[in-house]
Amino acid sequence: MANHKILVIDDSRVIRTRVRDMLPQGNFDIIEAKDGIEGMDAIRNQRPNLIMLDFLLPRMSGWEVFQEIQTNPDLQRIPLVLMSGRKEEVTEKMTEPFEYFEFIQKPFEQKELIEAIKAAMVKARKPRLSPAVVPSPGATTPPLRADQPGVNPTDFQALQAQVQQLQAEVLQLKGQLAKVLAFIKQRLQ
């Protein structure tokens, strides 16, 4: 009996069969869906342990399936491997690094598939901020002040120092990322 259910949502029978053939025999029950609507139905009804999602799909795109998964906290916990023949299609909609899912570029080999599945399982366990905590883009909240009731001035100063340190680290990482992207673009030309 299979231990894990893997849902492969791809309009290509070749890809669905390839994934099935690459996984170890007997350990997995492969569920197939040929478009986004079938995929969402299978996610809701079958509750897979892993989702392999093509980005370009008929009837309901992989992007729309991804968005629906992200709005449901129960579905967010399912490891997700997003597949596409062109990574640019994915990065147009989502920025890297991909924090909560793994990406694999088609065509892929068995070793790449297994590594992507393992990485997706690790990423799915990462804690997420609840939607109520995440401010919407462009939203402004009044700044917290040390003289507000219930605010400990010592804790406030410590938090301010941490925020400044994090901001400096983010700027440094952005600079490093820009250098890496410039290097990659230069190599691709």
Buried (B, 14 or more C-beta within 10 A) or exposed (E): EEEEBBBBBBBBEEBBBBBBEBBEEEEBBBBBBBBBBBBBEBBEEEEBBBBBBBBBBEEBBBBBBBEBBBEEEEBBEBBBBBBBEEBEEBEEEBEEEBEBBBBBBBEBEEEEBBBBBEBBBEBBEEEBEEEEEEEEEEEEEEEEEEEEEEEEEEEBEEBEEEEEEEEEEEEEEEEEEEEEEEEEEEEEE
